[in-house]
Amino acid sequence: MNKRIAVIVTGLAFLLLTVGIAGAQQVLLPAASIPKFVDQLPVAGQISVVYAGVTPGYNIYMREFQAQILPASNPAAVPPIAGFPASWVWGYLTDADLTGGFPRPSYLGPVVVATRGVPAYPRYWNQLPLSGSNVQANMPIDMTIDWANPQSINCAPDALGNYTNTLCGTPNAYTGPMPAAVHIHGGEVEPAFDGGPDAWETPDGIKGIGFPNTDNIFTYPNGQQESTIWFHDHALGLTRLNVYAGLAGLYPILDTGGPSAPLAVMPKFPEHDIPLIIQDRSFDTQGQIFYNLASNPQPNLTVHPFWIPEFIGDVIVVNGKSWPNLNVEPRQYRFRLVNGSNARFYDLSMNKGLKFIVIATDGGYLQKAVLTPNVIFGPGERYEAIVDFSKLKVGTKVVMFNAARTPFPGGAMPTVNGTDTIMQFTVVANTSGLPNTAIAAGTALRAAGNPIQPIINGFTPPAIPPAAPSGNIVRQLTLNEVIGAGGPLELVVNNSKYNLAGLLPGAPTPLGRETELPAVGDTEIWEIINITADAHPMHTHLVTFQILDRTPFQAANWINQYDAALLAKGVLPGYGPPNAYNARNADGAIGGNPAINAFLQLSKRRLPLPYEMGWKDTAIMYPGEVTRIVVRWAPQDAPVTGLGAPTAGTNLYPFNPTALYGGVGYVWHCHIVDHEDNEMMRSYTVMPARQPIE
């Protein structure tokens, strides 16, 4: 984004830096004043653990409380540091947490440990404050974007595109009951329990159209392969703020007796199997979280007074603790890496010669362990990696670093001794007495009867992008910025706003906004054409997919053709593709866009990185490239061909993904949550038969 945003004048930047909303004032706490490696990383015990395989029904409460994110004190420092106060946050609490002490050591959690094949039935309760919230006073809720809007406040623009309702502009922001929606990210669940953007509820009981009317009980079948999935807020137009305030938890699915992996060789949970949920935050001089509007200045203040393209924090927080330390024994550890940031990408590496042995992606184990010096991942992505400390002496200190630019990949470098630093590990004596493990590059991770099978069902395995076989569906879809006078007004998928309707006559839902209508059991190839300035981590609900390749294209030439087609058809930014969505173009693809194969630079085509060659639900789509993914609306371990293989119209899930609730199906979107909150998201509906194509 930074390439297109004009520099905001110094006075305005200072105003945004020091003045909050609704009369509140926050002054940025310099990140350099926060000592590093003072506090220990919160692990199981400090972060609650729920064993859903033992207790399938459990309560999760959304509450406001205090957490000690910054160091409370550092008596070893010279001179001693008095420390920082606890921060007000929002988080998910269990029944046991309600009687625990406050402030808590982390705002994150709980870790819900599920068992494959054993359904779970969580009940989610929005008990955020109805008024007087310490957190909400510092959350710049922008009512001019498409959001949950429980009080139906009218913030429609005037004929000039400006918002004249004084309730909608500076210094006003929404202060009513806060909507929240719990999305099970990576979960194979039916639409009613997916927790998408329309499934929100307020503390006083106002519900979005997608909220299941089932006494707040959700159903998670947990039928998928062993993997690290997670849950977080997804309320329409509010995800960036609710997640920033703390609403996120982990949900590993373990296959205790099945063929997912040889669990006996894996480090033991929770002693040597530890989540690392990495986020960036900013704080004010009172130690409170600060959604700093100057972190990527607001490009169009008169249109969106509080929305910014990307929040960029200056403090790295892991498991809810700023720049923590973890004491490790000289042995192998399994780290479940989760990028929980709003917009920041990470390029992780470690000193002392240590490397990552990646064993799993978002949706489960790789075929074989992959040795790599670094791991790059965007918001929403997860990787599981082994790090071997066994050759280090007791007392050795290891630092995990970050080299990713922000915005990614062409923005500013991380700050030295700031956002270039993630956390520290200190090697201590082995006191657990547990045997070490011996996972190395090339270690087989899957049982012989359960390999990762390429799911290019009905398609030619791609040496170059093929034309669509007769009857099969290839979609070519764009990622777009809508630019205003000062920079982005919003971002969109396939030039289509989230609630844009009418692109497909006879759409199958009352809302009429869906264009992607895959058949249950079918396999499709999606070619995502990124014509923005930055990378986007695109996420599909319900399904995991496989990355085929990434290919640069002659962007200027293709965009000229694309813009000419939009102009010729009179299509405005955000109001759909230039051509009929369901008509095949010269490449045999649908989506309503000009054919792109002739513009591809095939000599520069790249296969996915070795550690990406598994099941993914979120993948990085780089600017100026076409990223191709192959998606199948069936469980991961369904056979590709032969007896039992899914075909269009056959449902192998243990639930019905075509069953809508409130006319709502699933969504796919950018997981830079500042983007998804302002239109970079589209609904899709799983159908009982293939989508008609002209």
KAWODA-V319553 format. One record per residue. N is the residue number from 0. RES is the residue in one letter. PSI is psi in degrees with one decimal (NA if undefined). D_LAST is the distance of its C-alpha to the last C-alpha in Angstrom with 2 decimals. Layout:
n={N N}
res={RES RES}
psi={PSI PSI}
d_last={D_LAST D_LAST}
//
This chain:
n={0 1 2 3 4 5 6 7 8 9 10 11 12 13 14 15 16 17 18 19 20 21 22 23 24 25 26 27 28 29 30 31 32 33 34 35 36 37 38 39 40 41 42 43 44 45 46 47 48 49 50 51 52 53 54 55 56 57 58 59 60 61 62 63 64 65 66 67 68 69 70 71 72 73 74 75 76 77 78 79 80 81 82 83 84 85 86 87 88 89 90 91 92 93 94 95 96 97 98 99 100 101 102 103 104 105 106 107 108 109 110 111 112 113 114 115 116 117 118 119 120 121 122 123 124 125 126 127 128 129 130 131 132 133 134 135 136 137 138 139 140 141 142 143 144 145 146 147 148 149 150 151 152 153 154 155 156 157 158 159 160 161 162 163 164 165 166 167 168 169 170 171 172 173 174 175 176 177 178 179 180 181 182 183 184 185 186 187 188 189 190 191 192 193 194 195 196 197 198 199 200 201 202 203 204 205 206 207 208 209 210 211 212 213 214 215 216 217 218 219 220 221 222 223 224 225 226 227 228 229 230 231 232 233 234 235 236 237 238 239 240 241 242 243 244 245 246 247 248 249 250 251 252 253 254 255 256 257 258 259 260 261 262 263 264 265 266 267 268 269 270 271 272 273 274 275 276 277 278 279 280 281 282 283 284 285 286 287 288 289 290 291 292 293 294 295 296 297 298 299 300 301 302 303 304 305 306 307 308 309 310 311 312 313 314 315 316 317 318 319 320 321 322 323 324 325 326 327 328 329 330 331 332 333 334 335 336 337 338 339 340 341 342 343 344 345 346 347 348 349 350 351 352 353 354 355 356 357 358 359 360 361 362 363 364 365 366 367 368 369 370 371 372 373 374 375 376 377 378 379 380 381 382 383 384 385 386 387 388 389 390 391 392 393 394 395 396 397 398 399 400 401 402 403 404 405 406 407 408 409 410 411 412 413 414 415 416 417 418 419 420 421 422 423 424 425 426 427 428 429 430 431 432 433 434 435 436 437 438 439 440 441 442 443 444 445 446 447 448 449 450 451 452 453 454 455 456 457 458 459 460 461 462 463 464 465 466 467 468 469 470 471 472 473 474 475 476 477 478 479 480 481 482 483 484 485 486 487 488 489 490 491 492 493 494 495 496 497 498 499 500 501 502 503 504 505 506 507 508 509 510 511 512 513 514 515 516 517 518 519 520 521 522 523 524 525 526 527 528 529 530 531 532 533 534 535 536 537 538 539 540 541 542 543 544 545 546 547 548 549 550 551 552 553 554 555 556 557 558 559 560 561 562 563 564 565 566 567 568 569 570 571 572 573 574 575 576 577 578 579 580 581 582 583 584 585 586 587 588 589 590 591 592 593 594 595 596 597 598 599 600 601 602 603 604 605 606 607 608 609 610 611 612 613 614 615 616 617 618 619 620 621 622 623 624 625 626 627 628 629 630 631 632 633 634 635 636 637 638 639 640 641 642 643 644 645 646 647 648 649 650 651 652 653 654 655 656 657 658 659 660 661 662 663 664 665 666 667 668 669 670 671 672 673 674 675 676 677 678 679 680 681 682 683 684 685 686 687 688 689 690 691 692 693}
res={M N K R I A V I V T G L A F L L L T V G I A G A Q Q V L L P A A S I P K F V D Q L P V A G Q I S V V Y A G V T P G Y N I Y M R E F Q A Q I L P A S N P A A V P P I A G F P A S W V W G Y L T D A D L T G G F P R P S Y L G P V V V A T R G V P A Y P R Y W N Q L P L S G S N V Q A N M P I D M T I D W A N P Q S I N C A P D A L G N Y T N T L C G T P N A Y T G P M P A A V H I H G G E V E P A F D G G P D A W E T P D G I K G I G F P N T D N I F T Y P N G Q Q E S T I W F H D H A L G L T R L N V Y A G L A G L Y P I L D T G G P S A P L A V M P K F P E H D I P L I I Q D R S F D T Q G Q I F Y N L A S N P Q P N L T V H P F W I P E F I G D V I V V N G K S W P N L N V E P R Q Y R F R L V N G S N A R F Y D L S M N K G L K F I V I A T D G G Y L Q K A V L T P N V I F G P G E R Y E A I V D F S K L K V G T K V V M F N A A R T P F P G G A M P T V N G T D T I M Q F T V V A N T S G L P N T A I A A G T A L R A A G N P I Q P I I N G F T P P A I P P A A P S G N I V R Q L T L N E V I G A G G P L E L V V N N S K Y N L A G L L P G A P T P L G R E T E L P A V G D T E I W E I I N I T A D A H P M H T H L V T F Q I L D R T P F Q A A N W I N Q Y D A A L L A K G V L P G Y G P P N A Y N A R N A D G A I G G N P A I N A F L Q L S K R R L P L P Y E M G W K D T A I M Y P G E V T R I V V R W A P Q D A P V T G L G A P T A G T N L Y P F N P T A L Y G G V G Y V W H C H I V D H E D N E M M R S Y T V M P A R Q P I E}
psi={-34.9 -18.5 -17.8 -2.4 126.2 152.2 128.3 140.8 150.8 -41.9 -41.6 -42.8 -41.6 -39.9 -46.1 -30.7 -35.1 -15.5 126.2 -148.5 163.3 36.5 -11.2 149.7 129.0 135.2 129.8 129.4 119.3 129.4 -30.7 -17.2 -3.4 117.2 148.2 153.9 29.5 -49.8 151.5 147.4 127.8 128.6 -171.6 129.9 -56.3 -37.4 126.4 149.4 129.5 126.2 92.3 -21.6 -24.4 -39.8 84.9 -29.5 122.6 158.4 140.0 124.1 131.8 113.7 160.4 133.6 -178.4 141.2 145.0 87.2 -46.9 157.7 130.2 -33.0 163.4 77.2 -18.8 -13.9 157.4 109.4 165.4 143.5 127.4 -29.0 -175.3 151.9 165.3 154.1 140.4 133.0 171.4 146.5 172.7 124.1 148.6 175.3 -42.6 -33.6 -28.1 -24.4 3.9 174.4 154.3 145.9 153.0 155.9 -13.0 147.3 -13.9 162.5 178.8 175.1 112.5 111.9 110.2 158.3 128.9 131.1 -6.0 108.1 151.4 150.8 69.3 152.1 122.5 130.6 117.3 101.5 32.2 155.9 138.9 -28.2 163.6 26.8 129.7 -31.2 -48.6 -27.0 -23.4 9.3 113.7 81.2 113.1 114.3 2.2 -12.3 171.6 107.6 176.8 -40.9 60.9 -22.6 9.7 48.5 129.9 111.0 40.4 144.7 159.2 -172.7 -23.1 0.8 8.0 157.8 112.1 -12.7 119.4 -19.9 -18.5 -7.9 -179.2 136.4 22.0 144.2 161.2 132.7 12.4 -171.5 137.6 121.0 148.7 147.2 134.5 111.5 132.1 96.3 113.8 -0.1 141.3 94.3 162.4 162.7 -35.5 -25.0 8.6 -30.8 42.2 -175.6 -23.8 3.5 38.2 159.9 145.3 164.9 -24.1 15.5 6.3 133.8 145.7 167.9 -20.3 5.2 127.6 128.8 68.5 43.2 34.1 15.3 126.1 156.3 118.1 110.9 -29.6 38.6 -4.0 174.4 159.5 131.4 167.6 103.0 179.2 171.3 144.3 169.8 150.9 23.1 138.2 121.5 7.3 0.5 -42.1 -34.5 -42.5 -40.2 -41.2 -37.1 -16.0 0.2 85.4 145.1 165.1 150.7 72.0 136.5 121.6 138.2 91.6 -23.0 11.8 -168.4 10.5 -44.3 161.1 84.9 -23.1 -24.0 1.5 146.4 150.2 134.2 136.1 2.4 -46.8 19.5 100.2 126.6 142.9 94.7 110.2 128.0 162.0 143.8 163.7 156.9 154.8 177.7 -8.9 6.0 15.0 148.7 144.3 105.7 85.0 110.1 -12.7 0.8 -27.2 84.9 147.0 121.0 -24.7 77.3 -35.6 -14.1 -52.9 97.1 -22.7 -11.0 133.6 151.8 -39.8 129.9 133.7 108.3 160.4 4.9 130.5 130.4 130.6 125.6 32.6 15.8 134.0 128.7 62.9 174.1 145.6 122.4 128.5 142.9 159.2 80.9 -176.8 140.6 147.7 119.9 128.7 97.6 124.1 124.0 101.0 15.4 159.8 -50.2 -13.2 130.8 159.2 140.3 93.9 141.5 169.9 150.8 -169.4 22.4 8.8 145.4 169.1 139.1 96.6 130.4 -17.1 152.0 -167.0 -43.7 11.9 -171.7 146.8 168.6 -43.8 153.6 141.0 123.4 129.9 142.9 -17.2 159.5 122.7 127.2 149.3 173.4 132.1 -21.1 152.3 144.0 146.6 130.9 142.5 134.1 128.9 109.7 8.3 -23.2 3.6 144.7 151.0 134.7 -13.5 139.5 129.6 137.5 135.7 127.5 166.1 130.8 7.0 136.5 158.0 125.0 154.9 138.7 1.3 13.4 -152.1 148.3 152.3 152.8 142.9 131.9 28.5 -104.8 -1.8 -1.5 130.1 -58.0 177.7 150.0 133.7 123.1 126.7 173.5 151.6 108.0 -10.0 -30.5 4.9 144.3 147.5 165.8 169.8 59.5 132.4 170.7 130.8 -7.2 128.4 133.4 -6.0 146.0 152.3 -30.7 2.9 59.9 167.4 114.8 133.0 132.5 31.3 67.2 113.3 -4.4 154.3 128.5 125.5 115.5 -40.7 160.1 121.0 157.0 155.5 128.8 154.6 124.7 -28.9 161.3 124.0 132.7 132.3 116.0 144.3 156.2 124.3 150.9 140.7 116.8 134.7 -164.2 -35.3 -2.3 -156.9 134.3 -33.1 171.0 148.4 158.7 125.3 39.0 35.2 122.1 160.9 -47.4 14.1 126.7 166.6 3.9 -27.8 104.8 134.7 27.7 147.2 -4.4 159.7 -29.7 -28.4 26.4 -8.2 139.7 -30.5 113.7 66.7 148.8 140.0 135.8 -9.4 163.2 130.1 156.0 127.2 125.0 108.9 118.1 107.9 107.1 19.7 -179.8 -10.5 169.1 149.8 127.5 102.0 134.1 133.6 129.1 153.6 -51.7 148.9 161.0 177.9 139.1 128.9 -53.4 171.1 127.6 121.6 153.4 162.9 84.4 -47.8 -43.2 -44.2 -39.6 -36.3 -42.7 -41.7 -48.4 -38.7 -38.4 -40.0 -45.2 -43.1 -34.0 -2.3 31.6 124.7 159.9 128.0 2.4 32.9 165.5 166.0 -26.1 174.1 130.3 -42.3 9.2 128.5 138.3 -170.1 -19.2 -0.8 14.6 150.3 174.6 -14.8 14.9 156.1 148.8 145.6 -12.1 -35.7 -15.2 -2.2 140.7 80.5 -24.5 -17.1 9.7 136.3 133.9 161.0 153.5 151.6 -37.0 -1.0 -3.6 59.0 -164.9 127.3 147.7 -6.3 132.7 147.6 127.4 110.3 152.7 144.9 17.2 157.4 117.1 123.8 129.1 150.8 126.9 136.5 129.9 70.0 160.9 152.1 -40.1 15.3 142.7 153.8 -42.2 167.7 -161.6 128.0 -4.3 137.8 147.3 167.2 122.6 -7.2 130.6 117.0 0.6 155.8 18.6 176.0 102.1 -10.2 -6.4 106.1 155.4 120.2 26.6 13.6 132.2 -119.5 179.2 161.7 146.2 170.0 137.9 8.4 105.1 -23.9 -30.7 -48.1 -29.4 -19.9 60.4 -5.7 61.8 142.0 144.5 148.3 154.0 130.7 131.4 159.4 -13.4 167.9 148.2 130.6 138.7 136.3 NA}
d_last={36.45 40.03 39.03 37.74 40.14 43.17 46.55 47.77 51.32 54.02 55.26 51.89 51.33 54.79 54.10 50.95 52.85 55.77 54.66 52.61 51.20 52.90 56.21 56.17 57.18 56.20 57.65 56.03 58.04 58.18 56.65 59.57 61.94 60.38 62.13 60.04 60.45 62.81 61.07 59.86 56.18 55.48 54.66 54.64 57.48 57.01 53.30 53.11 51.66 50.19 49.87 47.04 47.59 51.05 50.36 46.78 47.37 48.40 48.47 47.19 48.57 47.34 50.64 52.33 55.16 56.89 56.26 58.39 55.85 58.36 61.67 64.15 67.05 68.14 71.88 71.94 70.97 73.74 74.30 72.80 69.57 69.62 65.88 63.13 62.56 59.82 56.49 54.88 51.47 48.94 48.30 47.56 50.80 51.70 54.44 56.85 56.07 57.15 60.73 60.68 62.30 60.89 60.07 57.80 57.57 53.76 51.16 48.56 48.09 48.53 47.47 46.03 46.44 44.13 44.41 41.45 40.87 43.09 41.20 42.48 42.72 43.53 44.40 43.72 46.01 45.61 49.27 49.05 51.67 51.12 53.23 55.47 53.24 54.71 51.32 49.30 51.91 50.77 46.99 45.42 42.83 40.63 39.49 37.46 34.52 32.05 34.36 35.56 37.93 39.93 42.16 39.43 41.12 39.55 38.91 36.43 36.84 38.40 37.06 38.13 36.33 39.65 40.78 43.90 44.50 47.56 46.56 43.63 45.41 48.26 50.45 48.72 46.35 45.39 48.35 47.32 46.49 44.18 40.82 40.03 37.33 37.88 34.97 35.46 34.00 32.79 33.24 31.14 31.47 29.56 28.24 31.40 33.60 31.58 33.40 30.59 31.14 31.07 33.57 36.64 39.99 43.08 46.67 47.32 44.46 41.70 38.37 34.81 32.03 31.28 34.94 35.67 38.32 40.22 43.62 42.19 41.80 38.90 37.97 37.36 37.00 37.92 36.29 35.10 37.01 40.07 39.13 40.17 37.95 39.13 38.90 39.00 38.34 34.86 35.53 33.10 34.54 37.72 36.97 38.69 41.85 42.08 41.58 43.98 46.51 46.42 43.92 42.90 43.97 43.38 42.06 42.72 41.71 44.31 43.99 47.65 47.60 44.26 42.84 41.36 44.24 47.97 49.10 52.75 52.47 50.86 53.06 54.17 52.59 53.83 56.80 54.99 51.34 50.84 47.90 47.86 45.71 45.81 45.38 46.72 48.66 51.04 54.17 56.56 60.30 60.74 58.63 55.71 52.05 50.88 47.27 48.41 46.37 47.95 46.49 43.52 44.51 42.51 40.74 40.25 43.04 42.60 38.98 39.24 42.98 42.79 39.48 39.83 37.14 38.90 42.08 44.36 47.48 50.65 51.85 50.38 50.56 50.21 50.19 51.29 54.26 54.73 55.33 56.78 58.71 58.18 61.11 60.00 62.00 62.16 59.38 55.59 53.54 49.95 48.32 45.10 43.82 41.73 40.62 41.09 41.34 39.42 38.41 40.83 39.83 42.57 43.65 46.32 49.25 52.81 56.18 58.98 56.79 54.59 50.98 48.19 47.32 43.79 43.12 40.05 36.94 35.29 34.27 37.19 39.33 38.68 39.39 42.55 44.44 43.80 46.69 45.84 48.08 45.62 42.66 40.12 38.13 36.47 36.63 35.46 35.82 38.46 40.32 43.25 45.94 49.39 52.14 55.39 58.57 60.90 62.40 63.39 66.83 67.52 67.52 64.79 62.34 58.74 56.37 52.59 51.23 48.03 46.96 43.51 43.16 42.05 39.43 38.10 38.19 39.77 41.93 45.60 47.45 48.76 52.25 55.14 56.82 54.29 50.57 51.09 52.93 51.42 54.33 57.34 58.34 62.04 63.18 65.74 67.70 66.01 67.09 64.35 65.69 62.23 61.49 59.39 56.10 55.26 51.62 51.08 48.36 46.72 47.83 45.49 43.99 42.11 43.42 42.63 40.57 38.33 37.09 34.19 31.56 28.73 25.57 23.16 22.13 19.88 19.99 22.64 25.40 24.86 27.39 24.92 21.41 19.30 15.82 13.67 14.61 12.25 10.77 12.63 11.72 13.30 13.50 15.35 17.23 20.28 23.76 25.27 28.64 29.17 32.50 35.29 38.70 40.19 37.30 34.33 33.63 31.07 28.59 24.93 22.04 18.95 20.85 20.55 23.66 24.21 24.05 21.46 19.42 16.78 14.09 11.77 12.55 13.90 14.89 17.03 20.33 22.73 22.60 18.87 19.12 17.10 13.97 14.69 14.33 15.48 16.55 20.30 21.46 18.44 18.87 16.80 17.82 18.05 19.13 21.14 22.06 25.40 26.27 29.21 32.84 33.36 32.25 30.45 30.87 27.48 27.81 25.51 26.90 27.19 26.13 27.84 26.13 27.35 27.42 26.31 27.51 28.00 27.55 28.82 26.81 28.00 27.56 29.04 27.00 23.61 24.58 25.64 22.22 20.66 23.30 22.88 19.18 20.26 23.10 21.21 18.87 21.93 20.80 23.97 24.88 23.68 21.12 17.79 15.97 15.86 12.16 9.21 9.26 5.86 4.81 6.81 10.19 12.88 13.91 10.77 10.91 9.16 11.62 11.45 14.27 15.46 15.73 19.09 20.14 22.13 24.13 25.13 28.86 28.69 32.47 32.74 30.31 32.06 31.82 32.54 36.24 38.06 38.57 34.84 33.94 33.64 31.64 30.75 29.48 30.26 30.03 31.10 28.51 30.61 30.30 28.97 27.29 24.02 24.78 22.70 23.09 22.00 21.72 22.14 22.41 25.56 29.26 30.43 32.64 30.24 30.26 27.52 27.70 29.70 31.17 30.09 27.19 24.38 20.95 17.92 19.46 23.07 25.25 28.24 29.39 32.58 30.85 27.60 25.37 22.95 25.93 25.71 28.95 29.14 25.35 25.54 23.97 24.42 24.23 24.01 26.09 28.68 31.98 34.09 34.84 35.78 32.20 30.51 32.90 31.63 27.84 26.86 25.23 21.99 21.55 19.32 19.20 19.38 17.56 18.72 15.43 12.37 9.91 6.74 3.77 0.00}
//
